Amino acid sequence: MKMPLDELRAREGMAALLAALGAEAGEVRPIGGYVRDTLLDLHPSDIDLATTHRPEDAAERIRAAGFKVVPTGMAHGTVTAVLPSGPVEVTTLRRDVETDGRHAVVAFTDDWQADAARRDFTINALSADPRDGQVHDYFGGETDLLAGRVRFIGDALCRIAEDHLRILRFFRFHARFGQGAPSAPDLDACAARANDLMALSRERIAQELIKLLALADPAPTVAIMRARGIFTPILPEIGDQGVARLAALVSREAGAGDPIRRLAALLPMDAAVADKVGARLKLSNAQRKRLIAATGPAAGDARALLYRIGAVSARDRLLLAGDAAGLAEIEGWDAPRLPIGGGALVAMGLLAGPQVAAALAAVERRWIEEGFPDRERAQALADEEVARLLG
């Protein structure tokens, strides 16, 4: 099999970079996801290169070609070449010396097959000759790619022991590239070692989960993960009801779904639970706030909901509830501002402070209930509230 080279050659600066790294001598190749996605005509945005040159030598060659070099991870053999067409990671061929499930100690090598052997799945171990596109496949990755099969390289249990995150990556790659049921031996290995996920940082788990939930249709894969106990050690809050809610949400979303909304679908509709999960996964403040808002009740007027919690969170709740009428009601609608402020109430005789705050809240509540009427009606509501308080 050969990889098309048109996209690679069209990248400004790529020809010079490949030449500097010894493409004519077979010393550099595109590798991994770039080769995989190009073979599937998925138009990859990023490109990784592997080279036989040590990182210091690679950096020197890149600079000599006129490109800026960023020492991204010299200890692990990676530098980044900054091309006019974008950054390109260049990594020296490696082999693992020591692994502990989270980190690896590597040694540099000039053996392409040894470098491929340390990768996770066969479809990610492909490399290609930049001269003619010839694909180098040491573990049957081409066959697996065409068959829609995600398979660990070698013994699955050993690969998981090297890096526990590979359990979650297995399911993410199956959701993206898999056809039919997952590979049974690999699935069994992931289920057997699910407790290993507890050794990972919450940030790494969250990043992988969000990537999974952002895919076109993660629901079938999430159902398998739930059934095989993958979530039990890291997200025990996810139950069968949540899996069913996710499937329903995916079916009613127009286009790509939002991963935070989909995470909310997986959880019980309980803001306290959502807050706990957001904290455990160390989501950003904005993500955590949105997760909490999404799990509240969606009952009532859709425009009132939007006014109270904002357009994004209102859409989250209505999508989760399957409220098509509510979604249509808020489509293109901008929430107005209450035409009466606290200053106007003070001018009408109320005391600044708690009395004004309570009166303003009462006016706002009635204004929302009446469907956001104009300033004249809002003033009438304020008059009635002030009269009640004064008298």
N, C-alpha and C positions, 0 to 999 in steps of 0.2 A: 504494500500500500504506500502511496505517496501523499504527502500533505501539500495542498495548494500553497503557493508562495506569493501570490499576488498581493495579499494584504500585508504580509511581512515586508515585502520589497517597497510597498507604498509608504511606509513609515519614514518620515524625514530623519536622516541621520543613521538609520539602521544599517545600510550597506557599509558605511564607514566604520561603525562599531563592530560589525561582524568581521570585517577585514582586519581591524586592529587586534581582535581576539583570536585570529588564526583560523578563520573559516575554511580557507583553502587547504589547510593542513589537517582538517577534521578536529580542531581543538575547541570548538564551541558549537552548541546546538540549542535551538528552542526546545523547551521541555515542559512536561506536566500539563497543567490545565490549558495552556495556550494550544498545544498540539491536539489535545482531546477536543476542545471546543471548535478549533478550526476544522477538524475532520468531520464534525457534526454540523458545520456551517452555522455556528452560533455567534460568529463575529466577536471574538474576545476583545475586551478593552485593555487588559493588562498582558504583558509578556514577561516571561522569565527565561533567562538564558543560563545554561550550565557550561562550565569551561574546565579544561584540565589545568589551567594556570592557577597558581596560588593567589590568594586575594590581593596581596601587595603587588604582584606582577600584573594582575588584571587591572588594578587601579592605575598603575603606571601606564599601561597600554591605552586605557580609556582617556587619560589626560593627554597623552601624546597625540591622540586622534582629535583633540580639541574640545572634549566634553568635560563638564564638571562631574566630579565624583563625590558621592556621599558615603561615608563608611558605615553603612546601615548595621552590619553585624559581622565585623571582621573576625571575631572569635569563631563564628560558625561559617565563615567563608563567603559572606555576602557583602557586596558593594552595590551601590545604585548609580547607574550612568544616567545623567540628565540630558536627554536628547531634545531637539526642537519639537519632536512629536510626542514627548512625554517621558517619564522616568522608566527605566528598564532595570530590573534586578538581575545581577550577574553573580552566580554562586559557584564556587569551586566544588568539583566532585568530592563527595564525602562518603565515609562509612561510619557506622555507629561503633563507638568503643564502649560506652556505658549508658544505660537508660534506667530511669526510676519511675516511669509512668507519667512524669510531668516534664522532665528535662532530659536532654541528651548531651553526652560528651562525644565529639566527633573527631575523626582524623581525616586529613585530606588524602585523596587518591587520584589516580588517573584512569581508574577502571570504571567505565560507563555502566557496566552491569551491576557492580557493587553499589554504585550510587542509586541505581534504579531499585535495587533490592531493599533499600531502607525506606522506600516510600510506602504509603498505606495501601492503596488499591491498584489493581492491575491497570485500570484505565487512566491512572494518574502517573504511571511510570513510563509513558511513551516519550520518546525524543525524536527529533527529525534533523536530517542533514540540511543546512540552509542553502547548500549548493543546488540540490536537485529535489529536495522534499522527501527523500527516502525515509520512511519511518522505521525506527529501531524499537523493537518490541521483544522484551526478554521473558515476559510472563503471560502471554496470551491476552494482553489488553485490547488488541484490535478486535479479536473475536468477541470478547466481553462487551466492548463498546457497541458493536453492531447488534449484539443480542439483547442489549439493555440490561446487562447483568453487572452488579457491583460485587466485587470479590476481593478479599484481602490477598495480599501477596504472601504466599507461604502459609504457615500455621496461624490461624486467626487469633488464637489465645495468646500466642507469643507477640503478635503485632499489637494487641490491646495492652499487654503488659508493658510494652515499650512506651506507649502513650495512650492513657485512658480516654482522652478526648476522641479517639478514633471510634469509640462506640457511637457517639452522637454524629460524627461525620459519616459513618456508615449509613445511618438512616437519612441524613440530609442528601447524600449523593444518590441513595436509592429513590428518594422522592423526586429528585431532579432528572435522573438518567434511567432509572429502573423501569423495566417492563414486566408486569406480572408480579408474582410473589418474590420476596427477597431470597437470596441464596440460603438454603436451609442450614448448612454447617456454620456459615458466618453469623446468621441470625441466632443460632443456638449459643455461639460463643459470646455474642453481645449480651444475651440474657443471663448467661452464667456469670459474667463478670460485671453486671450492672452496678453492684455495690462499689466497684472501683471508682465510679464517678464522684463519690463523696470526697475523694482525695484532691479533686480539682478545685481551682478557685471558682467562686460564684460568677466572676466576670467572664471567664472562659465558657462556662455553661450557658450563661445568658447570651453571649455573642453567637454561639452555635445554635441555640434555640431560636433566636430571632432570625438567623439566616434560613433555618428550616421553615419557619412560619411565613417568611416572605416569598416562598416559592408559589408557583401557580396553584397547585392543589396539594397541600401537605396532609390533608385529612386522612386519606387511607393509610399513609405511613404512620401518622400519629396514633391511629387506632391500633396498629400492630405494636407500636412501642408501649401503649397502655396495656394491651393484652399480655405482653411478655415481661411486664414489670420493670421496664426501663426507667419510668418516671418515679417509681416508688422511693428510691433513696434521695432524690433531688427535688421532686415536686409532687409529694403525696396528695396534694390538694386536687390534682387532676383525676377526675372520675369518668365513668362511662357517659354520664350526662353531659359533661363538658366536651367529650369527644364528639358526641352527637350534635351538640350545639355548634362546634367548629365546622362540622360537615355541612350543616344547614347554612351557616354564615357564608362559607365559600361558595355555595350554590347561588346565593342571592347577591353576592358582590359583583359589581360591574367592573371588569378589568382586574388588575392586580390588587390583592388585599394588603391591608396594613398589619404588620406582625404584632404590634401592641394590642390592637383590637382583637386579633385572633388569639393572643394569649389571654385576654380578658374572657373570651368565649370559653376557653378551657377551664376557667376557674368557676367556683360557685359564685352566684350573683350576690356577693357579700363584700362590701367595701373594706371591712376589717381584714378579711382574708387577702384581698388584693393588695392592701397596704403591707401586710406581712410578707407576701411573695415578692413584691417590688423591692422591699428592703433586703430580703435574703439574696436576691439576684443582683443587688447593687445597681439597679437601673438608675438612669439620670433622674433628677428631680422632676423634669417635664414628663418623662415616660411614666414615672411612678404616679404622678398626679393624674395623668390620663387613664392609667389602669384603674385607679380608684374610681374616677368619675364614670368610666364605662360600665362598671359593675353595679351602678345604682338602678333604681326603678325607672322604667321608661313610660309609665302610665301618665295620662293627662295630655294637655294641649302641647303639640309639637313645637309651636312657636314660643310658648312659655318656657319650655324646656331649653330651647336654644338661648333664649334671653338669659336664663339663670346660669347655664354651665358652658355656654359658648358653642359655636358651630361644629367644631371637630368632635367634642364629646357628645353633643346631641346626636350627631350622625352615628357615632359609635353605638350609642344606646338604642337608637331606632333600628339600625341594621341588626344588632344582636336580637332585638325583639321581633324582627321580621315585620316592622310596621311600615309597609309600602306607602300608605296614605300619609303618614306623618313625614316620611322622607320627601314626598312630593310637595307637602305643605311648606317645608322650609327651603326647598330648592330655589336658589336665587334671592332669598329673603334676607335682608339686613336688619338686624335688631335695632329698633329706635332707642333713643335715650329718654328717660323720664323727663317731661318738660318742666317739672317743678323741682326746685332745689331747697336745701335747708335754709338758705338765706331768706327765701320768700316766706317761709313759715315763721321765721323770727320776726320779720317785718309785719306779719299778721298777728303778732302778740305772744307767740310761744317762747319759752325759755330755751336758750341754746344749751345743748347737751342731751341728756337722755330723753327729755320730753320731745325735742325735735326729731331725734333719731327714731323714736317709737312712732311718731306721727308720720314721718316720711315712709317708714316701712309699711304702715297701714295704707297710705295712699298708693304706694307702688303695688301692693298686693291687689287692691281693687282695680287699678289701672291695667294690670296684667290680665285679671279675670275678665275684664270688659273688652279685651282684644286690642290693647294699646291705642286708645282713642287720642284725638288731637289735643292741643294745648288747652283749648277752651274747656273740654271735658275734664282734663287733668286738674285745671284750676278749680272747677266745681267740686271735684273730689277732695281737694285740699281745703276748700272752704267748709265742707261738711265735717271734715276731721277736726279742723281747728275749732269750729263751733261746738263740737262734741266735747272737746277737752276743756274749753274755756267756759262751757256752760250752762 
